[in-house]
Amino acid sequence: MSNIGKWENAEPGVTRKIMEPGAALMMMEVHFEAGAEGYEHAHPHEQMSYCLKGRVEFTIDGEKTVIAAGETIVIPSGARHGAKALEPSALLDCFTPVREDLVRR
């Protein structure tokens, strides 16, 4: 069953909704409860995250950066990264190419 356009649990306190992907680009909205984490991982996709609300601390290859509502961060292809919400937060994540590992059509 497709998960496109439906809210689903990602990690404890983290939910996401994957938007209809294009040929080489996709977006998903991610909501975090305060203190919730997107666990550290790496993937070959380039990622850009836009903070819709709240404040999120990203760790990218061991370096910590905090972004707040209206700010963005770029995660290079292959970089080990994770995120922790410092307060209730929401992100809009964009990936290229499409993360076929996340999309169920």
Residue, then its C-alpha position, 0 to 999 in steps of 0.5 A: m500500500s502506498n504511503i504517499g500523502k499519508w502521515e506515518n511514524a518514523e521514530p518515537g515522537v517523529t511523524r512524516k508525510i511523503m509528498e508525491p515525488g517527481a522524477a528526481l526530486m522529493m519532499m516530505e514534511v516531518h513533525f517532531e515532539a520536543g526532544a524527539e530525534g531523527y536517528e543518525h544515518a547516511h544516504p547517497h541523496e543530497q538533502m535540504s531541510y527547511c525549518l517550518k517551526g521550532r528549533v532543530e539541532f542537526t549533527i552532520d559528520g560530527e558537527k552540530t548546527v541549530i536551525a530555527a523557523g525560516e532557516t535551512i541546512v544542506i546535508p551533502s550526499g553520504a554525510r552521516h547526520g541526525a536531528k534532535a528537536l529542541e522544542p516542538s518542531a516541523l521540517l520540510d525535507c527535500f531529497t535528490p534523487v528520490r529516496e526510493d528506500l522511503v517511498r512505497r508506491 
